[in-house]
C-alpha cells in the first residue's frame, strides 16, 4: 500500500471513530444531566466518575497490556503523568468552577469551540497543513455551534476566563496525546489520562475535605455513577483512537455533531424545546462531517490535493 493510500485509509478510519465518539458524547451529556443531580458537589461527582473509569482501564491495561507498560522508561512515565495533569484533572476543576460563576449556556458555548483552538494550535505550533476543504468544513461547523449555543448576552468575566483556560488546556492535551501515541497505544494513553488525573483530583478533594463524598451512599448514586462512567470510558477510548488515526483537527471537528444529538434526546425524552435555527445548525454540523469525508475521496483522485490534507 502506498504512503498516500495508507494515510487516507487511516484518515477515514479516524473520522469514522470520531463519529462514534460524537454519538457517545451526545448521549453522555444528556445522561449526565440526570446523574449530577444525585450529588451535592459537581467536583465530587466528576472525580468519582473519573476514578471509576481509571479503575476500569487499570483492569484492562494490567490484564491485557501489561507488557507495553513494562517497556515504558522513566521519561515515558513523566509524560503520561503530565497527560493526567494536563487533560484529566486541572481543566475539569477549572471548568466546573467556572460553571458555578456563569450561566451554563455561556460555558457550553465556549467549550464547543474546542475544535477551533485545536485547529489554530495545530497550524501555528505543529505546522499542520489545513486545506481549503477542511477550512470550509471548520467554517460550516462553527456556524453550527453559533446557531446552537451562542448566548443572547455574554460577558468575558472571571468565570468565562476559567472555562476558556479549560478549553485551551483540553486543546493542548489533544495535540500532546496525538504526539505521545506515536510510541504509546491509545489504551495506555487513555489509562494514564484517567489514572494520573484521578490522583490529582483526589489531592484536590483532600484539600477541600470532601474525599469521603466520592463513595456512593445510595443505589441511585451507584447506578448513575456506573452509567456515566461507562459512557466516559467509551468516550475517552474512542476519542484517543480517533486522534491516533486522523489529525486532531479532523477528530475534534467531528465532535460538533454531539450537540445536536443531545438536543434531540432532550427534546424527545424531557419535552425540551428545540432552539431557534436548530434544523439549520443540524444541517451545518452534518455537512461539515460530509465535507471532511468527501475530502478523502477528492484527494485520492488528485495526488496534488494531498498537500491540502491535514497531516498527523
TARAPE-V422704 format. One record per pair of residues at least 24 apart in sequence whose ideal C-beta (glycine too) atoms are under 7 Angstrom apart, sorted by sequence separation. I is the first residue (numbers start at 1). J is the second residue. D is the distance in Angstrom with one decimal. If there is no record, write none. Layout:
# TARAPE-V422704
I|J|D  I|J|D
This chain:
# TARAPE-V422704
260|285|5.6  115|141|6.8  116|142|6.5  257|285|4.7  256|285|5.1  257|286|6.6  113|145|6.5  256|288|6.6  257|289|6.2  112|145|4.7  253|288|6.5  254|289|5.6  112|149|5.8  50|88|6.6  254|292|6.8  253|292|6.6  109|149|4.4  108|149|5.5  109|150|5.9  109|151|5.8  194|236|6.6  250|292|6.0  193|236|6.6  105|149|6.4  106|151|5.1  46|92|5.4  105|151|5.0  190|236|4.8  190|237|5.1  103|151|6.9  106|154|5.3  126|175|6.4  43|93|6.5  46|96|6.2  110|160|6.4  117|167|6.2  121|171|5.7  187|237|6.6  190|240|4.9  117|168|5.8  121|172|6.7  186|237|6.9  189|240|5.4  111|163|6.5  43|96|5.4  110|163|4.7  114|167|5.5  118|171|4.8  122|175|6.1  42|96|4.9  106|160|6.1  110|164|5.5  113|167|6.7  117|171|4.0  121|175|5.9  186|240|4.2  186|241|4.7  107|163|4.7  111|167|5.5  114|170|6.0  118|174|5.4  42|99|7.0  101|158|6.3  102|159|3.5  110|167|5.8  114|171|6.0  118|175|6.8  101|159|3.1  102|160|5.8  186|244|4.9  181|240|7.0  250|310|5.9  98|159|4.6  249|310|5.3  177|240|6.4  181|244|4.8  247|310|3.8  98|162|3.7  247|311|6.6  97|162|5.5  98|163|3.9  178|243|4.8  247|312|5.9  177|243|6.9  94|162|4.7  95|163|5.8  98|166|6.9  174|243|6.2  178|248|5.1  94|165|5.5  95|166|4.0  94|166|4.1  175|248|5.3  174|248|4.6  91|166|3.9  91|169|4.1  174|252|6.1  90|169|6.3  91|170|5.3  86|169|6.1  87|170|6.2  86|172|6.5  87|173|3.4  86|173|4.9  83|173|7.0  86|176|6.4  83|176|6.7  83|177|6.0  83|180|6.7  79|180|6.0  88|193|4.5  83|189|6.7  87|193|5.3  88|194|5.8  76|184|6.9  84|192|6.0  88|196|6.4  89|197|4.4  83|192|5.3  84|193|5.6  88|197|2.0  83|193|5.2  87|197|6.9  149|259|6.9  84|195|6.5  85|196|6.8  89|200|3.6  93|204|6.1  145|256|6.2  148|259|5.3  80|192|3.6  84|196|2.5  89|201|5.1  141|253|5.6  144|256|5.8  148|260|7.0  83|196|6.8  84|197|4.0  81|196|4.8  84|199|6.9  85|200|5.7  134|249|7.0  138|253|6.1  141|256|4.5  80|196|6.5  84|200|6.2  137|253|6.2  68|185|6.0  69|188|6.9  128|247|6.2  130|249|6.7  65|185|6.7  68|188|5.7  128|249|6.6  65|187|5.8  65|188|6.1  122|247|6.9  61|187|6.3  122|248|5.8  60|187|6.7  61|188|6.3  122|249|5.2  148|275|6.3  61|191|4.5  118|248|5.2  119|249|4.6  147|277|4.2  118|249|5.5  57|190|6.0  58|191|6.5  147|280|5.7  148|281|4.5  57|191|4.0  115|249|6.9  118|252|4.6  147|281|3.7  57|194|5.6  58|195|6.3  115|252|3.9  144|281|4.6  147|284|6.9  57|195|6.9  114|252|5.6  115|253|4.6  54|194|4.1  115|255|6.7  144|284|3.8  53|194|4.9  54|195|4.6  115|256|6.5  143|284|4.9  144|285|4.1  141|284|6.8  50|194|5.8  54|198|4.4  140|284|5.0  141|285|6.2  144|288|6.8  50|197|5.9  51|198|4.5  112|259|6.4  140|287|5.3  141|288|3.8  50|198|5.0  140|288|4.3  50|201|6.1  137|288|4.4  140|291|6.7  47|201|4.3  137|291|4.1  47|202|6.9  136|291|5.8  137|292|4.9  47|205|5.7  133|291|5.9  134|292|6.9  44|205|6.7  134|295|6.5  133|295|4.1  51|214|6.5  133|298|6.7  44|210|5.4  48|214|4.1  47|214|5.6  41|210|6.1  44|213|4.6  44|214|5.7  41|213|6.4  52|225|6.0  56|229|7.0  133|308|6.5  49|225|6.0  53|229|5.1  132|308|6.1  134|310|6.0  48|225|5.5  52|229|3.9  56|233|5.4  131|308|2.4  129|307|6.5  131|309|6.0  49|228|5.2  53|232|5.0  129|308|6.7  49|229|5.2  53|233|4.9  130|310|5.9  129|310|6.1  38|220|5.3  39|221|6.9  128|310|5.3  129|311|6.0  38|221|5.0  49|232|5.8  128|311|6.1  38|224|5.5  35|224|3.8  34|224|6.7  35|227|6.7  35|228|4.6  31|227|6.1  32|228|5.5  31|228|6.2  31|231|6.5  28|231|3.9  27|231|6.4  28|232|6.8  24|231|6.0  28|235|6.0  24|234|4.9  25|235|5.7  24|235|5.0  21|235|6.2  24|238|6.4  21|238|4.3  20|238|5.4  21|239|4.7  17|238|5.6  21|242|5.6  17|241|5.1  18|242|4.0  17|242|4.1  14|242|5.0  17|245|6.7  18|246|6.6  14|243|7.0  29|258|6.9  25|255|6.2  14|245|3.3  15|246|5.6  13|245|4.7  14|246|2.5  22|254|5.7  26|258|4.2  30|262|4.9  18|251|4.4  22|255|4.9  25|258|3.8  29|262|4.6  11|245|7.0  21|255|6.5  27|261|6.9  10|245|4.4  11|246|5.1  15|250|6.0  19|254|5.8  22|257|4.7  26|261|2.7  30|265|4.3  10|246|7.0  14|250|6.4  18|254|3.8  22|258|4.4  26|262|4.8  30|266|6.1  14|251|6.0  18|255|6.6  23|261|6.3  27|265|6.8  11|250|6.9  15|254|6.1  26|265|6.9  19|289|6.8  15|292|5.9  15|293|6.0  12|296|5.1  11|296|5.8  8|296|5.4  8|299|6.4  8|300|5.5  11|309|6.9  4|303|6.6  4|306|5.7
